[in-house]
């Protein structure tokens, strides 16, 4: 039967999830070894925001370039994923040889972000080529893998705290390269692989004429204002609020807080089958916005038994709505402009993270930590207003 659903082989989803996890571990590799890089380069406090923003800006540029060239349509997605994972791993490892030049490190982190545009979105495309039904749940697992990959460098740092920072970077690069090769070997192009919509600049405004699409997109933008800023500053939050923690404990708890988002992503994927994506996204965005406001009180208490569970819960809900926003933007985009619309939304979303990270980094030099973090609530508040019509 032409329309019969084809069941993917059992290995497809685990291989996709692992490869996505391995590739995206490159994202915060620089953050995990930042104390050593700061010592090597004699960097100022603003280095954290600059290194993180370099990756984000690189990802934005990569997303737009890949879309303009239609690379995922012209090249097999699995081949593109592998090449970008290998090149991203190389760019990450080259930091070893440029650690005495801050501008070179920034350039390499930006290049790593550029190549991640061939890992994260392309992994989604590969998943869509295998799952005609159950895609929402599959995306929940894939975004969960992204979250775990983002957190993983902190785990390496915690488990191998006596390791030189160079070995931590090498370990992340090896993992990313292995993930890219593994996906190429185990995941062929799926039976539902189709050409995506051609990216055309003149189509950008047309996508935003649809009210439902605007609601999904602006909800996502509010979510992105908070997400990467919290992730980027988690080690600093732990260091400032719980000064009694050792560096090993800071790395371990940073991993736990960021990785907790995988729980929210996967659980949200299952809940969306009952509640719908809009309601799941709304509830999680509401809860993460409340965490921004509660940080005004909780983070001043210096009580590990309260602060650690609070940050873990925040980690769950701050990322758990990501897969549902991906589903909502895909569902509400004009059918003939899905590729253009999703590319534009992702690019704007990551541009917003750069503004948020830089602003928060500046505010931390002027304000107490809890006041700066409370300002993150602006994003969820505006996102909730936009999302109301879809609930």
Secondary structure, 3 states (H helix, E strand, C coil): CCCCCCCCCCHHHHHHHHHHHHHHCCCCHHHHCHHHHHHHHCCCCCHHHHHHHHHHHHHHHHHHHHHHCCHHHHCCHHHHHHHHHHHHHHHHHHHHHCCCCHHHHHHHHHHHHHHHCCCHHHHHHHHHCCCCCCHHHHHHHHHHHHHHHHHHHHHHHHHCCCCCHHHHHHHHHHHHHHHHHHHHHHCCCCCCCCCCCCCCHHHHHHHCCCHHHHHHHHHHHHHHHHHHHHHHHHHHHHHHHCCCCCHHHHHHHHHHHHHHHHHHHHHHHHHHHHHCHHHHHHHHHHHHHHHHHHHHHHCCCCCHHHHHHHHHHHHHHHHHCHHHHHHHHHHHCCHHHHHHHHHHHHHHHHHHHHHHHHHHHHHCCCCCHHHHHHCCHHHHHHHHHHHHHHC
